[in-house]
Amino acid sequence: MIQIQKIDLTLYRQFSFSLISLIEKNLDLNLIGEYLNEIKEIGAHIFHENINLAKQDLQDTKKAISAIDIPTDPNFSVNENFVFGIATFVAIFSNITNPICYEKNMPFRVHKATHSNVKDMDAMGIKLLNLEDKLGFHNDGVVQPDKVEIPKHIALFNSFIGYKDAGYFHWVPSRLWENQLNDKDLNYLKSNLAVVKLTPTVYEDSNGGYKKEGPSHVRAPLVWESETQENRFFLNGDVSDENNERQLVELFSSLRESINNSPECISIAQQERRAIFLNNTAGFHARDIFADPISDIDLSRIFIRSVDSNCELCPQSSPIEF
Ligand SMILES: [Fe+2]
């Protein structure tokens, strides 16, 4: 088990007031990209203890995960707590690593789901936002036009959860699990490329619609050795009979099966304003489905996701479209 850190309310308040006096107007979510350097600098000063502990946990490959609860200030409005909560999350992650910045220098993407758009997402085959589907163990990849990369870190933040039962987030550090694998299987996986059908990545565009990003399939090894001679894994989406040798399909499902049954699994309750940071090259994550929606609210989740710009290459990988 890991220790879940808590940001002290006094520090959260101090951080928020520092931003208010710097910006001299209300912090809007869209301004976070513009003030990213300041948010990082102020955060480094105010949250240095939390950041250092998070870094230690992430570097320790027997853990490789860190969770931090961000408080709400009862003197702030709902919107202020929403924005300062995300700013705190950004401040911590940008001091752990350099996140990928998207439009307007925003270091994260917002995934907003409502019960009424679940049907649209079903039609697109989207699992990421469809909260009533279970996401099995995987690690996150970034698909570039010519290759697949594994971001060194991923940061997740549930800003709002419209369910009474949010279940758990699960993490298996690969260092504690991989000794179950035998050399023969590992060598086979290292020397044979798989065709992987990816779990679609989606985000909300500026018109409030949903966009699917990237190709449907990639060709990639499921296991390889890093520059530091550690085993690396790409376990994402689905490896099916259609495009792969029987042996590869069987090994892929046995890897998933053994991660699923791993006694080394660290489970953390999914809660609002709990930030989770992952050393994404050093483990696999999954989450429980959300159940028992809060009635009368169409909004079901606001989820923030940041991705490290530092990546490791998945060797010999390439995207493919069928
Ligand atoms: Fe993921």
Residues whose N, C-alpha, C, O or C-beta is under 5 A from the ligand:
A	BS01	LIG	D140
